[in-house]
């Protein structure tokens, strides 16, 4: 914008005084974990409960869930 930092800050404070409020609406950003949960809740993907054996390996029926089987086998 071609102005120095001091001028920009001065303009910012003058705007606050003129409007008697912040010239923007502050928002709280979601944490990464909150973003992941929100994305999962809003997704159209079907929910599949993964079952593991005693060694911690994923057990998937290849016929019923071939895409999950491929993911479990190939990563």
Secondary structure, DSSP 8 states (H G I E B T S, - for coil): ----HHHHHHHHHHHHHHHTS-SS-------HHHHHHHHHHH--------EE-TTS-EE--TTT-HHHHHHHHH-
